[in-house]
Amino acid sequence: MSSPATISAPTVHPIRLTAAHLRRVIGEPPGPLTGFLANLLLRPISKLRWGGRERIARFLGGLAYTLGIRRRVALENLAQALPERSEEERRAIARGAYITMARAVLEALADVDRMPPGWEQEEVVGAEAWQALQAHLATGKGALLVTAHFGNWELLGEILIHRGMPINALVRPLKGALNMRIAENRLRAGAGLIYPRGAVQEIVDAVGRGESVYMLLDQGIPTKGVFVPFFGRLASTTPAMAVAAQRTGVPAWVVMGVRDGLRMRVHIEGPFAPPPVQEGKDPITEHTALVTAGLERIIRQYPEQWLWLHRRWKYAPPSQGV
């Protein structure tokens, strides 16, 4: 893994698009009337500049916290994950998580001022990991890039694209005007989209073409998940990353966009190579646990930037019942 050392700002490259068949939106668009009304609302939001978006995000995030929307879930998660923090600290973290969510949505909808101010001058934290990633990409193969609902994962993907990495995001089919707009903005940013049906083979093919795959690894899944430690509790986690790593032989890197006001700095750890098969151990679970631990390390440093209002531990391991 990398040290926390920084590396000077990487070179900005022209955007390299991914395979044409991955550059499409699959989902359920809104009906004509709903779509018309949604566009009336979304159009002025998409034209907001950085300062306006930030003010609205702080207002909406603070309002949602004050109204108690999923606040109990957030505080219960924090009490179990960070028992060493005081109740006052946990409440401040929770409030910050609501602002993070509001900010991420507003920024993902933007048609102007999308990139964080000064992003091209920001240094990368994790010099060895970044250099290892560049060396791997130079071989002509893509990489597995793992992130979380942290900071703004949408803008982080765009930053990586502007750093010269053709990226396909692992996504689900979406519903509604807001989600469809976000998906369309992903395509406009230069990303391809990989959907669940046939996802592992698409990932394998993309890596072989030299395209990296960008995936979130912090969502609970009801079936076919592997249970790995996350903040001291077992959490159901998709095995897609580890399965793809086994099939391609390529390692994974943890990449997170840490916010500092309007700024964003890339933090990176890795490479996390597929572990060898050992008697009594499942390599898919072991690899997923290694990468999840990398996510946790960064979230612990900046807990207000992760979405604690998500029910991450909703699904219990089979031995514990449901």
Order of alpha helices (4+ residues) and beta strands (2+ residues): beta-beta-alpha-alpha-alpha-alpha-beta-alpha-beta-alpha-beta-beta-alpha-beta-alpha-beta-beta-beta-alpha-beta-beta-alpha
